[in-house]
Amino acid sequence: MMIRLKNIEKVYRTATVETLAINGINLDIAKGEFLSIMGPSGCGKSTLLNIMGLLDEPSKGDIKIDDQDIRSFSDKKLAHFRNEKLGFIFQSYHLINDLQVLDNVELPLLYRDSSAKERKALATEALEKVGLSNRLKHFPTQLSGGQRQRVAIARAIVGRPQIILADEPTGNLDSAMGNEIMNILINLNKNEGTTIVMVTHDESMAQKTHRLVRLFDGSQVQ
Amino acid sequence: MYKHLFKLIWNKRRQNFLFLSEILISFLVVFAVFSYLTYYYKNYIKPLGFDYNRVWSVSYNGDRLSKNADSLGIFYTNLNKALQAMPEIEAVSFSSSNYPYSSSFISTGLTQGGKKFNNISDFNVGNDYQKVWSVKLVDGRWFTPEDLISKNKGIVINETFSKELFGTAKAAGKLIGDFDDKNKFKIIGVVNDFKANGDFLPANNVMFSQLDTTNLKWASTLLIKVRETAGASFESKLYKFMATTMRSAVEIQHVDEMRNAKNKETIIPMLLFIIVAGFLIINVALGLFGVLWYNINKRKGEIGLRRAIGASGVSVSTQMVLESLILATISVLIGCFFAVQFPLLNVFDIASSVYLIAILLSVLFIYTLVIACSLYPGRQAAAIHPAVALHED
């Protein structure tokens, strides 16, 4: 199993309020699976994705990625694990506007032992895969929303991760751009065998994936 | 990683301009302070060249004394004998008004091998001047009464001046021309360098010449080395004796107090400068701290992203500190370009080593300041939770 979540709970506490964001989720995601997560706003989709991406810790429950129990990992080891195994795509792209496209895509490789030449070759290759080989020296602000998301996808795949976690990747795009991005993700899943977990509000996009999980008030309803 | 940081800094050069300017101005201010302090410290650690303890100066007005040089000579000889007969007095010497810490300057010029040497402090002194100040000879000898009748007037110079004139060769016994090179002086001795203007100011080149009957009328000061037993009652007795003998008002000053007053003339402006510079540095430190804090809050999304794609907390913190250090290095390099002009152009005629030490200290200070100001914001950046940072952006 690529991702195994067992009885995951996430509680946010303030001085006066306790909010249960995720309530006892059990989920197994197989290697090479393309899974989508849907649900109304505030149902805990992004929280669940963050927990899968090791960006957030569950309050309760176990999580295994690629059969490794990550609870005992130090901050450094966790960072290394994220770098090697996971790729992230965000709704708002999260590109660094002060860096050119090529440099943005190279970012994950900076935290690995790779030479500048190797980084450049891998980043160029990733940008070719998303059809942006002619935009290497552009800054993100010079690109359209769809192009920015393609840069974000290139950044997510440049390190050849086994898992891609996409948080509403088409949420900021029109339907044509959204379909374009979706096709890139489907091809990645099909051709490279990358496991993809995608949070979406768009039913039509979700229908294109292998499996759909629905959440409501932090609980899995489908 | 360094190439990446350089790219990031270069692409954000407009945003970084204020930070760079702040560091550059701080560097220049700190350089000025350190140049000032290094200069004074280097002077301070040099030996004084004399002992001021238990030396009193007695200033008098000799207008009512005889105008006849021979009579005046006899008068001063008798006065000298009378003073030396006092048990509280160890040594007595007449002097021109420009004795150490007196704020009176008499300078002259000398000529050696056609080359003029100007701004030489000219001390007209009595035979026991060396005893009064415990001046140490490094070559030759001090004046004797017989020197008054020698063909070439004898002079004693200081060690540094001797090296400027003759290099490593011995100066004692050599002749040197006066300002116009019409008369020749004979150097009879060389003494240690003589810091007559205070502990923090450099020792000028000096020339001691013997008071003789022709210039005795210019003598207006008696320098007295007293014994440890000499107290207020002796001072009172001395005052009465001198006032009666000189038939004028006299002023007795303790040279150690004059030294303290003279040193304060340097220390007080120095302290004021340090305080003003200190406030400026505190402001700069707060400014840096604020800028870095603001940057981190502004870059929360980027920090969250870096954490998500593989940066550990330590590497985020290191990146923040490194970025500050790279910016500081750019400012320091520009600052060094300006600072290095001071020794190259010999500004203020101060030794190059003073400026070079000041540059080194300023560089160290700026890096310490930048590291100190960026460590805490860096730690705060490392503590940012990636999920929260990505969500906020």
Contacts between the chains, C-beta under 8 A, distances in Angstrom:
chain1	res1	chain2	res2	distance
A	46	B	391	7.3
A	47	B	387	7.9
A	50	B	387	4.3
A	53	B	308	6.8
A	55	B	304	8.0
A	55	B	307	7.3
A	55	B	308	5.7
A	55	B	385	7.9
A	55	B	386	4.5
A	55	B	387	4.3
A	55	B	390	7.1
A	56	B	385	7.4
A	56	B	386	7.9
A	56	B	387	4.1
A	75	B	312	5.3
A	75	B	313	5.2
A	75	B	314	7.6
A	76	B	312	4.4
A	76	B	314	6.8
A	78	B	312	7.7
A	79	B	307	7.1
A	79	B	310	5.4
A	79	B	311	6.0
A	79	B	312	3.9
A	79	B	313	7.9
A	79	B	315	7.4
A	80	B	310	6.7
A	80	B	312	7.7
A	82	B	308	6.6
A	82	B	309	7.0
A	82	B	310	5.5
A	83	B	309	6.3
A	83	B	310	2.6
A	84	B	310	7.8
A	88	B	305	7.9
A	88	B	308	5.0
A	88	B	309	6.7
A	90	B	390	6.5
A	92	B	393	6.7
A	94	B	301	6.0
A	94	B	302	7.9
A	94	B	304	7.5
A	94	B	305	4.6
A	94	B	390	6.5
A	94	B	393	6.7
A	96	B	8	7.7
A	96	B	302	5.5
A	96	B	305	7.3
A	98	B	8	5.9
A	98	B	11	4.3
A	98	B	12	5.0
A	99	B	7	6.7
A	99	B	8	6.4
A	99	B	11	6.6
A	103	B	4	7.0
A	103	B	7	6.1
A	106	B	4	7.8
A	107	B	305	7.7
A	107	B	306	7.3
A	107	B	309	5.8
A	108	B	309	4.3
A	108	B	310	5.6
A	110	B	1	6.0
A	110	B	4	5.7
A	111	B	309	7.0
A	111	B	310	3.7
A	111	B	311	5.6
A	111	B	315	6.8
A	112	B	310	7.3
A	116	B	3	6.6
A	139	B	11	8.0
A	155	B	309	7.4
A	159	B	309	7.9
A	159	B	310	7.8
